[in-house]
Amino acid sequence: MKILGLCHDVVISSACVVVDGDVAVAIPEERLDRVKQSRGFPGMAVDQCLRQIGLSIEDMDEIAVGWNPAIELETIPDGYANCRRWRTEHLSQVPGQFIRAHLQKASPELTLTGLWKDCPQITFVDHYWAHVGNSFMLGPFESAAILILDGRGEKQTALLASGRGASVEILDEVVFPHSLGLFFGAITQFLGFKPDSDEWKVMALASYADWDNPYYPHLSRMVEVHGNGGFELDLGFFEFYNFWDRRMFSDKLVKLLGPPRTRGTELSTRHEQIAAALQKVFEEKVSEILIRLHERTGLNKLVIGGGCFMNSVFNGKVTDLTPFEECFVSSCPDDSGTSVGAALLLHAQRTGGREISGQSDNFWGQDFSDDECEQFVRRYKLPQAEQHSDPAVAAARDIAAGKLVGWFQGRSEFGQRALGNRSILADPRTAEMKDVINRAVKYRESFRPFAPAILAECVSDYFECPRDVKVPFMERVLKFRADVRDKVPAVVHVDGTGRLQTVDREACPTFHRVIRNFHQLTGVPLVLNTSFNLNGQPIVNSPDDAIRTFYSCGLDVLYLGKIRISK
């Protein structure tokens, strides 16, 4: 069974193809149109996905869309319900009239057939159901509790459920305007950052202050968790539900916390304290919700999804702060992953089954052969290019020598984090390396940390965790062991933590060899890994993107497959 999955009109549009329950290919639109956080229709991604697997749109059995417009029909205004301005509006007016006339709620799925003779049926899936597909259907558990949290879907802002096999039972939901995602976004905007984009900057800033400060009690009182796991906000402090106001926070919040920060101005101790209080409140409230969810399900395994779980600091604490013993977070819990989730959900529903092996990697994008890479090198007439039979050995030497390395190998990652195929790699052993990368390549805030990519078999030698812990997608922050922090200062955050990636020999063989060779040279089993892009640009996708980025910044060496290019 072949399903084309789509998400658009959300932060980072994307497309994918799921074949017999496995993700065959998945690509964010931003990698192709080169527009950071592209939200338009993913036409380029659809074309590339189909081209990559050698199929046409007519070869698909179904098209799955991770947003359900039928829900909007519940509230179609009286003044428009009978006023035709464009004949295409029959598609909304006719079903909308029936929903209104019979006082019905929209189904979580809406299917459109007959668009053209051989067109597959198009099924629009509730946004939160698509998140369920991206978490539970992609996860490794036969049975699990499920929590979905983000800003908002069609109207939901939280979903509590339990899953078994291919079936999911909804236990409770919270609807707009009560939203923990928008609560976090509003304070993000108050601190002078861009909501739906910069929340992880606030997460990083939170480490620079103690959460036990004057702002914590104020923010804590704004969110109340109920006994069933639902919650509500004190809406008087916010304006995100007022679509005529571009501010997400109200004058009442300004009166309570002081003047908001203007973007680009210096960060103060007050801003750090507000960020720390926000992170603490988020962790406490979500933990309360999960404790209630555990009580209701009695399950010890958990899957979490939605943009709120890009909060890797909280993800690393879930099993410490709640009764759950195991927790799965996919490589793409944000909206970009709903194309994959919608397709996996429909596959499970149509077949009555699902793969339960769990996601092992996210290398679902485009691949470029050595010959294709060489063609790009010739096109640009690059003089300092040479072939290496084993680029992993050469790259490890370059990293150990202090060079900044652009690393372009294999299929591109799907998600917002580079995991060793579209990465910038550097030596973590000197504290100055963080500033070197910021000045030469990333041009980003100095308070944001860089990630350590560590050999999976060595994770407990450097982090406070059991030996078998796996963090394959940089989805969790863990504490470094105190006795090793001075060995790798470039990747140790101010609070002694790291947003790590455990690199497995089977899932990431080439990247594993780079780190293994670096380990042999230096005695350190990890490297600094950050995404191969400049600030404000998407991660590189093609050799053309990589070459242009390489010559636009201070990288020293670029590896395109087996080709080493130096300046």
C-alpha positions in Angstrom: 0.0 0.0 0.0 1.4 3.4 -1.1 0.3 6.6 0.6 1.5 10.1 -0.2 1.5 12.3 2.9 1.3 16.1 2.9 1.5 18.9 5.4 1.2 22.5 4.4 0.1 25.9 5.7 2.0 25.1 8.9 5.6 25.8 10.0 7.7 23.7 7.6 5.6 22.1 4.9 6.6 18.6 3.8 5.8 15.6 1.8 6.5 11.9 2.1 5.6 8.5 0.7 4.8 5.5 3.0 5.0 2.1 1.4 3.6 -0.8 3.3 3.9 1.0 6.6 7.5 2.1 6.1 8.7 5.7 5.2 10.3 5.3 1.8 11.1 9.0 1.3 10.3 12.3 3.1 11.4 15.8 2.4 10.6 19.3 3.9 9.8 21.9 1.3 12.3 24.3 2.7 15.2 22.1 1.6 14.2 22.5 -2.0 12.7 26.1 -2.3 15.5 27.3 0.1 13.0 29.4 2.2 13.6 28.8 5.9 10.4 27.4 7.5 8.6 27.3 4.2 4.8 26.9 4.8 3.5 26.9 1.2 2.1 23.9 -0.7 5.0 21.3 -0.8 4.8 20.9 -4.6 8.6 20.6 -5.0 8.8 18.0 -2.2 5.9 16.0 -3.7 7.6 15.9 -7.1 11.0 14.9 -5.6 9.5 12.2 -3.4 7.7 10.6 -6.4 10.7 11.0 -8.6 13.0 9.4 -6.0 10.9 6.2 -5.8 10.0 6.1 -9.5 6.2 6.4 -9.1 3.5 8.8 -10.2 0.7 10.4 -8.3 -1.7 7.8 -9.9 0.4 5.0 -8.5 -0.6 6.1 -4.9 -3.4 4.3 -3.2 -4.3 7.4 -1.1 -3.2 10.9 -0.3 -3.1 11.8 3.4 -3.2 15.5 4.5 -2.3 16.4 8.1 -5.1 19.0 8.5 -8.8 18.6 8.4 -10.7 21.6 6.9 -14.1 20.0 7.8 -13.8 21.3 11.3 -13.9 24.8 10.0 -17.3 24.0 8.5 -18.8 23.8 12.0 -18.5 27.5 12.3 -19.1 28.8 8.7 -20.6 32.2 9.2 -24.4 32.7 8.4 -23.6 35.5 6.0 -21.5 33.4 3.8 -23.3 30.0 4.0 -25.7 30.9 1.2 -23.7 33.5 -0.7 -21.8 32.0 -3.6 -18.9 34.1 -4.8 -16.9 31.3 -6.5 -18.3 28.0 -7.7 -15.5 26.1 -6.0 -17.2 27.1 -2.7 -19.7 24.4 -3.3 -17.0 22.1 -1.9 -17.4 23.9 1.5 -20.9 25.2 1.4 -22.8 22.0 0.7 -21.1 19.9 3.5 -21.1 22.9 5.7 -24.9 23.3 5.3 -25.4 19.7 6.3 -23.2 19.9 9.4 -25.1 23.1 10.5 -28.5 21.7 9.7 -28.0 18.5 11.7 -26.0 20.1 14.5 -23.1 17.7 14.0 -19.4 17.8 14.8 -17.0 17.1 11.9 -15.5 13.7 11.6 -11.7 13.4 12.3 -11.3 12.5 8.6 -12.7 14.0 5.4 -12.3 12.1 2.2 -12.5 13.6 -1.3 -12.8 11.3 -4.3 -13.1 11.8 -8.0 -10.9 14.8 -8.4 -9.9 13.4 -11.8 -10.4 9.9 -13.3 -7.4 8.2 -11.8 -6.7 10.4 -8.8 -6.3 8.6 -5.5 -8.7 9.5 -2.8 -7.6 12.5 -0.7 -8.1 12.1 3.0 -7.8 15.1 5.3 -6.8 13.9 8.8 -7.2 15.9 12.0 -3.9 17.6 12.8 -3.6 16.0 16.2 -4.3 12.6 14.7 -1.4 13.2 12.3 0.8 13.9 15.3 -0.4 10.6 16.8 0.7 8.9 13.7 4.1 10.5 13.9 4.5 9.5 17.5 2.7 6.2 18.3 2.7 4.7 14.8 6.4 5.5 14.3 7.3 4.4 17.8 8.6 1.1 19.2 5.8 0.2 21.6 2.9 -2.2 21.1 1.0 -0.3 23.8 1.6 3.2 25.1 0.1 6.3 26.6 0.1 9.2 24.2 0.4 13.0 24.8 0.2 15.5 22.0 0.9 19.2 22.7 1.6 22.1 20.4 0.3 25.6 19.8 -3.0 24.5 18.2 -4.4 22.3 15.6 -7.8 22.9 14.0 -9.1 23.6 17.5 -7.2 21.1 19.8 -4.2 22.2 21.8 -3.7 19.0 23.7 -4.7 15.4 23.3 -4.4 12.6 25.8 -4.8 9.1 24.5 -3.8 5.4 24.8 -2.7 3.2 21.9 -2.6 -0.5 21.3 -1.5 -2.1 18.1 -3.1 0.0 15.3 -5.9 1.4 17.5 -5.9 4.6 19.5 -8.5 5.7 22.1 -8.8 9.4 22.9 -9.1 10.0 26.7 -9.3 13.8 26.7 -8.5 16.9 24.8 -8.0 20.6 25.4 -9.2 23.1 22.9 -8.2 26.6 21.9 -7.5 29.2 23.4 -6.1 27.2 26.3 -2.7 26.2 25.0 0.7 25.4 26.6 2.4 25.9 23.3 0.9 29.4 22.8 1.7 30.2 26.5 5.4 29.4 25.8 5.2 31.3 22.5 3.7 34.4 24.1 6.6 34.6 26.6 9.0 33.9 23.7 7.6 37.0 22.0 7.7 39.0 25.3 11.5 38.2 25.5 12.0 39.7 22.0 12.2 36.4 20.1 10.1 35.1 17.2 7.3 32.7 18.3 6.9 29.4 16.3 10.6 29.7 15.6 12.8 30.8 18.5 11.4 28.9 21.5 14.5 26.8 21.7 16.5 30.0 22.1 14.4 30.7 25.3 15.0 27.1 26.4 18.8 27.7 26.1 18.6 31.1 27.8 16.8 29.5 30.7 20.0 27.8 31.9 21.6 31.1 32.7 19.4 31.9 35.7 17.9 30.1 38.7 14.2 29.3 38.2 13.5 30.2 41.9 13.1 33.9 41.2 10.4 36.6 41.5 8.9 35.7 38.1 8.3 32.0 38.7 5.2 32.3 41.0 3.6 34.7 38.5 4.0 32.4 35.6 3.1 29.3 37.6 -0.3 30.8 38.6 -1.2 31.3 34.9 -1.6 27.6 34.2 -3.9 25.2 36.1 -3.8 21.5 35.5 -7.1 19.6 36.2 -7.5 16.1 37.7 -8.2 14.6 34.3 -5.0 15.9 32.8 -6.6 18.8 31.1 -5.6 22.4 31.8 -6.6 26.0 31.4 -4.7 29.4 31.3 -5.5 32.7 32.9 -6.3 34.3 29.6 -6.3 37.8 30.9 -2.5 37.8 30.4 -2.6 36.9 26.8 -3.8 38.1 23.4 -3.0 35.2 21.1 -6.7 34.4 20.8 -7.4 38.0 19.7 -6.7 37.8 15.9 -6.7 41.7 15.6 -3.7 42.1 17.9 -0.2 41.0 16.7 1.0 40.7 20.2 0.5 37.4 21.9 0.6 38.9 25.4 -1.6 41.6 27.0 -0.9 44.8 28.9 -1.7 42.9 32.1 1.3 40.7 31.5 3.5 43.8 30.9 2.2 45.3 34.1 3.2 42.1 36.0 6.6 41.3 34.4 7.8 44.8 33.3 8.4 46.1 29.8 8.9 43.5 27.0 12.3 43.2 25.4 12.8 44.7 22.0 14.3 42.4 19.4 18.0 42.8 19.1 18.6 44.6 22.4 20.9 43.3 25.1 19.6 40.5 27.3 19.5 41.3 31.0 19.3 39.2 34.1 15.6 39.8 34.2 15.2 38.2 30.8 17.2 35.2 31.9 15.1 34.9 35.0 11.8 35.0 33.0 13.1 32.4 30.6 14.2 30.1 33.6 10.8 30.6 35.2 9.0 29.8 32.0 11.0 26.6 31.4 10.4 25.4 35.0 6.6 26.1 34.8 6.5 24.2 31.4 8.3 21.2 32.9 6.1 21.2 36.1 2.8 21.6 34.2 3.5 19.0 31.5 4.7 16.6 34.3 1.4 17.1 36.1 -0.4 16.2 32.9 1.7 13.1 32.4 1.2 12.0 36.0 -2.6 12.2 35.4 -2.2 10.4 32.1 -0.3 7.6 33.8 -3.0 7.2 36.4 -5.7 6.9 33.8 -3.9 4.4 31.5 -1.8 2.4 33.9 0.8 2.1 31.1 4.5 2.5 31.7 5.5 3.4 28.1 4.8 6.8 26.7 5.0 8.5 23.3 4.9 12.3 23.0 4.4 14.5 19.9 3.7 18.0 18.8 5.9 21.1 18.7 6.1 21.4 22.5 8.3 18.3 22.5 11.0 20.0 20.5 11.8 21.1 24.1 14.7 18.7 24.5 15.5 19.8 28.1 12.1 18.6 29.3 12.3 15.4 27.1 15.5 14.4 29.0 13.7 14.6 32.3 10.4 12.8 31.5 11.2 9.5 33.1 12.7 11.3 36.2 9.7 13.6 36.7 6.9 11.2 35.9 6.1 7.5 36.6 6.7 6.5 33.0 9.6 4.1 32.5 10.2 4.6 28.8 9.5 7.5 26.5 9.7 7.8 22.7 10.1 11.1 20.8 10.4 10.9 17.0 13.0 12.9 15.0 10.2 15.3 13.8 7.6 15.8 16.6 6.9 19.3 15.2 4.4 20.1 12.4 6.8 19.1 9.6 6.3 15.5 10.8 2.6 15.5 10.3 2.9 14.5 6.6 4.6 11.3 7.8 2.2 10.9 10.7 -0.9 11.3 8.5 0.3 8.7 6.0 1.3 6.2 8.8 -2.0 6.7 10.6 -4.1 6.0 7.4 -1.9 2.9 6.6 -2.6 1.6 10.1 -6.3 2.3 9.8 -6.7 0.8 6.3 -4.7 -2.4 7.0 -5.4 -2.9 10.7 -1.7 -3.3 11.5 1.5 -1.3 11.9 5.2 -1.9 12.0 6.4 -1.9 15.7 10.2 -1.9 15.1 10.4 1.8 15.9 12.2 4.6 14.1 15.9 3.9 13.9 17.0 6.8 11.7 15.6 9.8 9.7 17.7 9.6 6.5 14.6 9.7 4.3 15.6 12.5 1.9 17.7 12.9 -1.3 20.9 11.0 -2.0 23.6 12.1 -4.4 26.1 9.6 -5.9 29.8 10.2 -6.0 29.5 10.8 -9.8 26.9 13.5 -9.2 29.0 15.2 -6.5 32.0 15.2 -8.9 29.8 16.8 -11.6 29.1 19.7 -9.3 32.8 20.0 -8.5 33.7 20.2 -12.2 30.9 22.6 -12.9 32.3 25.1 -10.4 36.0 24.3 -11.4 37.1 23.9 -7.9 40.9 23.5 -7.8 41.4 22.2 -4.3 39.4 19.0 -4.7 40.7 15.5 -4.2 39.3 12.0 -3.9 39.6 9.9 -0.7 38.8 6.2 -0.5 37.7 6.6 3.1 36.6 10.2 3.8 35.8 9.2 7.4 39.5 8.8 8.2 40.5 12.1 6.5 37.6 14.0 8.1 38.6 12.8 11.6 42.2 14.0 11.0 40.9 17.4 9.9 38.6 17.7 12.9 41.4 16.8 15.3 43.6 19.4 13.6 41.1 22.1 14.5 39.5 22.6 11.1 35.8 23.4 10.6 34.4 20.6 8.4 31.3 20.6 6.2 30.1 17.0 6.0 27.8 16.0 3.2 27.0 12.3 2.9 24.2 10.0 1.9 20.5 10.8 2.2 19.4 14.0 3.9 17.8 14.0 7.3 14.1 14.6 7.8 13.7 17.0 10.8 15.1 20.2 12.2 18.4 18.6 13.3 21.4 17.4 11.3 22.4 14.0 12.4 25.6 13.3 10.5 24.7 13.5 6.8 24.3 17.3 6.4 26.4 18.5 9.3 29.2 20.9 10.3 31.7 19.0 12.5 34.4 20.4 14.8 36.7 19.5 17.7 34.9 19.8 21.1 38.1 19.9 23.2 38.6 23.7 23.3 36.1 26.2 24.7 37.1 28.7 22.0 35.7 26.4 19.3 32.1 27.5 20.1 33.0 31.1 19.5 35.0 30.2 16.3 31.9 28.5 14.8 29.6 31.4 15.7 31.9 34.0 14.2 32.8 32.0 11.1 29.7 30.1 10.2 26.5 30.2 12.3 26.4 33.9 13.3 24.0 33.1 16.1 23.5 34.1 19.8 26.5 33.2 22.0 24.3 31.7 24.7 23.1 28.8 22.5 25.0 25.5 22.9 26.3 23.2 20.2 25.5 19.5 20.3 27.8 16.6 21.1 27.5 13.5 18.8 28.9 10.6 20.7 29.5 6.9 19.9 26.5 5.1 21.3 28.7 2.5 23.0 30.4 5.3 25.0 27.4 7.4 26.1 27.6 6.5 29.8 31.3 7.3 29.9 30.4 11.0 29.3 26.8 11.3 30.5 24.9 10.5 33.7 22.8 7.7 32.2 22.7 3.9 31.9 25.0 2.3 29.2 22.1 1.3 26.9 20.5 4.8 26.7 19.9 5.9 23.1 19.3 9.4 22.0 19.5 9.1 18.2 17.7 12.3 17.1 19.2 14.9 19.5 15.8 14.8 21.1 17.0 14.9 24.8 19.3 16.9 27.0 21.3 15.0 29.5 23.8 15.9 32.2 27.5 15.5 31.4 29.5 13.6 34.0 31.4 16.1 36.1 34.7 14.4 35.6 34.7 14.8 31.8 33.2 18.3 31.3 36.7 19.9 31.0 37.6 17.5 28.2 34.9 18.8 25.8 34.1 22.4 26.9 32.8 23.4 23.4 29.7 21.2 23.8 29.0 21.6 27.5 26.2 24.1 28.2 26.4 26.5 31.1 24.4 24.2 33.3 26.6 21.2 32.6 24.3 19.6 30.1 24.4 18.6 26.4 21.7 18.0 23.7 23.4 14.8 22.6 23.1 12.5 19.7 24.1 8.9 20.2 25.6 7.6 17.0 24.9 3.9 16.3 27.2 1.8 14.1 24.3 0.2 12.2 22.0 3.3 11.7 24.9 5.8 10.9 27.9 3.7 9.7 29.9 6.5 8.0 29.4 9.1 10.7 30.2 6.4 13.3 33.5 5.8 11.6 34.3 9.5 11.7 33.8 9.7 15.4 35.6 6.3 16.0 38.6 7.6 14.1 38.5 10.9 16.0 38.4 8.8 19.2 41.5 6.8 18.2 43.4 10.1 17.4 42.3 12.0 20.5 40.9 9.7 23.1 37.6 11.6 23.0 34.6 9.6 21.6 32.5 12.6 20.5 32.6 15.5 18.1 30.7 18.8 17.9 27.8 18.5 15.5 25.7 21.3 14.2 23.5 21.7 11.1 25.1 22.5 7.8 23.5 25.9 7.2 24.0 29.6 7.8 21.8 31.5 10.2 18.4 32.1 8.7 18.9 29.5 5.9 17.6 25.9 5.7 20.0 23.0 6.1 21.7 22.2 2.8 20.1 19.6 0.6 22.2 19.3 -2.6 25.9 19.5 -3.5 25.1 22.8 -5.0 23.7 24.1 -1.7 26.8 22.7 0.2 29.3 24.3 -2.2 27.6 27.7 -2.1 27.4 27.6 1.8 31.0 26.4 2.0 32.3 29.5 0.1 29.9 31.9 1.9 31.4 31.3 5.4 34.5 30.3 7.3 34.5 26.5 6.9 37.9 25.1 6.2 37.1 21.8 4.5 34.1 20.3 2.7 33.5 16.6 2.1 31.0 15.8 -0.7 30.9 12.1 -0.5 34.4 10.9 -1.1 35.6 14.3 -2.5 37.5 16.6 -0.1 37.5 20.3 -1.0 39.7 22.8 0.9 40.2 26.6 0.7 
